[in-house]
Amino acid sequence: MSEKLFAWLSSVALLAGAAAVAAEEQQSATALQHDVLEEVVVHSQRREQRVLDVPIQVTAFDQDALERQRILTLEDLQNKVPSTYFGGTTNGTAMTVSIRGVGGSVTVFGEEPVAVFFDDQFLARGASATDLLDLQSIEVLRGPQGTLYGRNATAGAVLLRSNRPSLTTFSGQASVLLAQRDEQRIEAAAGGPLIDGVLGFRLAGLYSKVGGYYDNTLNTSAELGNTESSRVRASLAWAPTERTDILALVETGKNDGRGAQARYAIDSDNTVRIPQSRIDALESRRFALDSPHEYESEDTRALLSLTHAFGGFDLVVEAGYTHTDAAAQTDSDGTGSNLIYNWGRFTDESFTQDVRLVSTGEGPFRWIAGASLLQNQFDMPYFYIRNVPGGLNLGFFSKLDTRAAAAYLEGSYSWDNGLSLTLGGRATEERKKADV
């Protein structure tokens, strides 16, 4: 057999094998869509739809998927959502999220390009709590979502949705997790009708703790790397008529933690070098910190939502309130010497309102029109940096007020051949006032 003939036959065999593998993978993907994705209902376009009918890139997890894949925190989504990064919180106050490499800076003065919505309620500075409590679904939308979700969704949006109270059935669930490093997680939820078919409630709560896995050689009683959080949610659903649904919700949580840092140095040639002592500290899990490195935060969220069905469209009115109070102190030099130390505090308060009309017909044309308001006040009463060698004591004080109003409209027409056309627009007026 000649070399050319052998190479040709080998190429044919490889192509045939690749085609067989591709066909098998396509069959598996189709089966997966038929068995799982077809049943997932999403709200990525501000209406209930099957995930297979949504013409945008969305990764959705319903309650069964969240439980089956043991997604207990937002960080657990890190390896489950393509092109998306979920990092830890910044001093327990703000979640780091980036989509397709955009976002993730988490600055207390600015707003992220990844919008976070909890029960359709916009969170001005992202998700402050990473522990997930009694969720119905999580949806991650990749790519610009500015028409329906605003100027903060240029990279995408993360939609969190809690379980609604049932008006007809009592239900409850509880789970306990125990693991190494004194890790504990206790979660429970229960609810049902107060007046059958008219009024229902749901209560949910969790307690989470992870013990410290670093030692402080200067203070053996102070563990480093430990976290502790608790969260409670109460919700009430009321259906005064067959066409009207009202939801009231209040949630509050607390986060505390203590960490350690490995600082680096920059040489005269701008080369970044990590001192050997810091590498040794990371490997041995033993740090020498003369000052506390800890944070604490408390957050509250309230929501009131009304949905009324008219002929051919629904009226949705939502009003929300969020408040976060956080404080942190840091041994900034990361050594046992009293060199640099900082501490600070801030509060963040928001009022949001959204009114929209959503078409409900089964025809080829669907539309949504709405308006939203946002009032946000960020206040940092103090942030101090104490540089002992330089003899400097710097203090920063700042306030930032934001007021934004927007109107949006989107329409979509679908043909029988599967082709659809969507057009939309959003107009926003925003004013910021800063005092630094």
N, C-alpha and C positions, 0 to 999 in steps of 0.2 A: 504493500500500500504506500503510495507516494505521500510526502509530507503535506502537499497541498490538499489532497483528498482527506487525509487524516484531520487536518485543521478544519476543513469544511464540515466533516461529519461531527467533529467536536462542537463546532459552533451551533449546528442544528440541534444537537443534544442539549446544549446549554440553554438555547432559546426555548426548546420544548419544556425543559424542566422549569425554567422561569415562568413560562405561561401557565404551567400546571400549578405552581406555587401561587401565582397571582390570582388564578381562578379560585383556588381554595381559600385564599385570604379574603377575596371579594365575597364568596359565599358565607364565610364566617362573619364578616362585617355586616352583610345583609341580615344574617340571622340575629346578630347582636342588636341591630336596629329594630328588627321585628319584635324581639323578645323583651327588650329593655327600653330603648329610647322612645319607642312608639307610645309608651304609657306615661312618659314624663311630661307634665304640664308646666309651662314656664310663663313668666310675666314680663319678659324682656322688652315687649313692645306695648307695655302698659295695658295689656289685656291677656286673658287666659288663652293659650295656644299650645298645641303639641310641639315639642321641640323640633320635630322633623318638618314642621310647617313654617318655621321661623327662618327668614332669608338672611340671617346674620350669623357670625361665628360666636357661638355660645356654648359653654360647658356647664351643664346643669346636674345638680345632685338633689334628688328628693330625700325624704326622711329615711327611707329604707337604704338608699345608697350611703347616706351619711353614717348610719349605724353599721352597715355591713363593712364599710371601709375604715371604720373607727376614726372618723374625722371629728376630733374633739376640740380642736383649736383652728384658727385661721392658718397657722403655720403648717398644719397637716395637709393643706391643699397644695403645698409647694411642689410636690412631685406628681400631682394629679391633674393639673391644669396646664396645657401647653402655653409656652411663651409668656408665662406669668410668674412673678416672684413675690412671695409673701414672706416678709422678714419679721423679726421680733419687734416689739414696741420700743419706742424711744422713751426711756424712763417710765414705762408703763402708761403712756399717755396717748400715743398715736401709732397706728399700724403702718408699716412700710409695705407699699404695694406698687409694683411696676408691671406694665403690660407691654410686651414687645420692646423692652428696653427703655420705655419712657415712664418716668415717675420714680418714686421711692426716695426722694430727698428728705421728706418730713421736716419742714421748717415751720416753727410755730408762728411765724409772721405771714407765711404764704399758704396757698391751698394747692393740693395735689392735682395732677391731670387725670387721676383715676377717681371717678366719683363713687362714693359708697352710700348706698341707700338701705335703710333698715325699715321694713314694712312700708315701703314707698316714701319714707321720710329721709330727706337729705341730711347727711352728717357733714357739717362744714369742714371739719378737720379729720375726716376719716373715722375708722373704727378704733375706739379707744380700748375696747375689751377684746382679747383674743380668745377667751373661753367661750364656746358656743353652747347656748342653753336652749333646749326644746325647740329646734328649728324645723320648719316644714320643708324648706329648700334653700339652696345657695345657687346663684347663677353668676357666672363670670362672662361678661360681654367684651369681646376683643375688637378693637378698632374704634374710630370716632362714633360717639353716640350723642352728639351735641343737640340734635333736634328735640329729642324727648327728655334728655337728662341734663342738659345745660352745658355751660362753658367749662365745667370741671371734668368733662368726660371726653376730652380729646384723645386720650389713649384707650379708654374703655370704662367699664362700670362694673361694680360688684354689688349684687342685689341679695340681701339677707331677708328671709321671711320667717316669722315665728308661727308656731302652730296656733290656729284659731280655736276659740271655744266652740264646742258642739252644742246645738240646741236640742238634740234628740237622744244622745247616747253618752253614758258615763264611761270614762276611760282613765287609765293611770299607768304610769311606768316608773321604774326606779332602776338605778344601776350604781354599782360600787366598784371602783378600781383601786387596787393596791399593788405597788411595785417597789423596786429598789429605790434607794436614796430617799426614803420616807415619802414616796409619792402617793398621794391620796386624791381621789376624786369621787364625790358623792353627788348624784343628780337625781331629782325626782320631779314628776309633773302629774297633775290630776285635774280633771274638770268634767263638766257635764251640764245638763239643763237645770236651771232653777225654776223656770216655768216652761213646760214642755212645748217646744216649737217656737218659743217667744224670747226667752232670756236664758243665757248660758254663761258660765264662768270657766276660767282655767288659771291655775296657780303652778308656777314652776320655780325651782331654785337649785343652786349648786354650790358646792364648796370644793375648792381645789388647792392643793398644796404640793410643793416639791421641795425637798430638803436641800441644803447647801452641799455642793460637791467640791468646793474650794475651802482651804483653811487659811485663816489669818494668823500668822505666827506672832504678831504683836498683841493679839487679843484672841485667845483660844476659845472663848465663849461665843465669838461672833462668826457664824457661818457665812460664807460668801456663795452667791449663786442661788439662793433660796427664793422662792416666790410663794405667795399666798393670795387667793382671791375668793370672793363670794359674790353671788348674784341672785336676785329675786325678781320675778315678773308676775304681775297680776293683770288679767285681761277680762273684759266683759263684753259679750255680744248681745245685741238686742235687735229683734225683728218686729217692730211695731205693726207693720203691714206686710203683705206678701211681696211688695215691690221695694221695700226699704230695709236696709241693713246698716246698723250702727256698731262701731267697734271703739271701745275705750281701753287704753293700755297704759300701764305705768311700770317702769323697770328701773332698778337701782343696783349699783355694783361698787365694789371696792377692790383695789389691787395694791399689793405691797411687795417689795422685793429688795434684795441686796446683791450687788454684783462686785466684779473685780475687773481691772483694766491692765492690759499689757501695753505700755507706752513705747513709742519708738523715737528715734533721734534722727536728725538730718545733718549730714556732714557738710563741710564747706563747699564741696562740689555738687551739692543738692542730691546726693545719694541717700536714700532712706535706709536706715539700718535699725534693726531691732536689737537692743543690747542682749548679751548672752544671759544676763540675770533674768530678763523678762522671759526668754525662751525656757530657762530652767524653771521659772515659776509656773508657766503653762504646763510643762511636762510633769512636774511634781504636784501640781494643784495646790501649791503653797505660796501665798502672797504675804507681803508685809505692808499693810496699810495703816497709817497713823490716824486717818480720819475716816468717818463713815462714808460708804458709797451705797446709798439707798434711795428709794423713791416710794411715794405713796400717792394714790389718786382715787377719787370718788367721782362717779358719774351718775346722772339721772336722765331718764328719757320718758316723755309722755306723748301720747298720740290720741287724737280723736278723729275718727273717719266716718263719713256718711256716704252711702251709695243708694241711689234711687233709680229704678228702672222706668224709663218712659217708653213710648212706642218707637222702637228703632234705635234708641241710644240710652246709655246710662249717664247719670250725673254723679260725679265723684268729687267730694269736698273733704280735704284733709288738712288738719292743723297739728303742728308738732312743736315740741319744746325739748331742748337738750341743755345740760349744764355739766361742766367738768371742772373739778378743782384738783390741782396736782402740785406736788412739791418734790424736790429732789436735792440731794447734796452729793458731791463727788470729790474723792481724793484724786485730783487731776494729774498729779505727777506719778501716781501708781507705785510709789515706793514707801519705805518706812520713814523717810525724811519729811519734815513739814515744809514743803516747797510751794506747791500750788493747790489751792482748795477753792471750790465754788459751790454756791447754793442759790436756789431760786424757787419761785412759786408763780403760778399763773391760773387764771380762771377763764373759761370759755363758755359763752352762753348764746344760744340761737333760738329764734322763733321762725318757723317755716309754715307756709300755707300754699296749697296747690288746689286749683279748681279745674276740672276737665270734663269734657263731653266725649264719650267713647261709643262709636257705632257698634251695634249688636246684631245687625242683619246677617243673613247668610249669602247675600249677593256678592258679585265680583268686586264691588267697590267698598272699601273700608276706610274710615277716617278717624282722626282724633284731634281735638282742639282744646287748648288749655292755657292757663296763666298761673304763674307762681310768684311768691314773694319770699324774701329772705332778709332777716335782720340778725346780724352777728356782732357780738362784742367780745373782743379778746383783750384781756387786761393782765399785764405782768407787773405787779406792784414792786417787785424787787428781783434782781439777779446780780449777785456779787461774785467777783473774782478776786481772790487774795493771793498775790504773788509775793511771797516772803523774801526771796533773794533780791527781787527788784524793788522791794519796799512799796509796792503798789497795791491799793485797794480800790478796785473799780466797781461802780454800781450802775446798773442799767434799769430804766423804768420806761414802760411803754404801754400804749393803748392803741387799739386798732378797731374802728367801727366800720362795718360793711353793711350797705343796704343795696339790695338788688331786686329788680322786677323784670319779669320775662313773659312773653306770649309766644306760643308755638302752635304749629299746625302741620299735620302730616296726613297724606292720603295715599292709598295703594289700590291699584286695579289689577286683577288677575284674569288671565285668559284660560280657556279650557285646555290649551296645550301645555300648561305649566309655567308659561312666561308671565311675569308680573312686573309692574312698574311702580316705583314709590317715589314720591316727591314730598319734600317738607322744608320747613324753615323755622327759625327761631330768632326773635328780636329781644335783646337784653340791654337794660340800662343799669349800670352799677356805679356806685359811689363809695369811695373809701376815704376815711379820715384817720390819719395817724398822728400820734403824739409820742415822740421817742426822745 
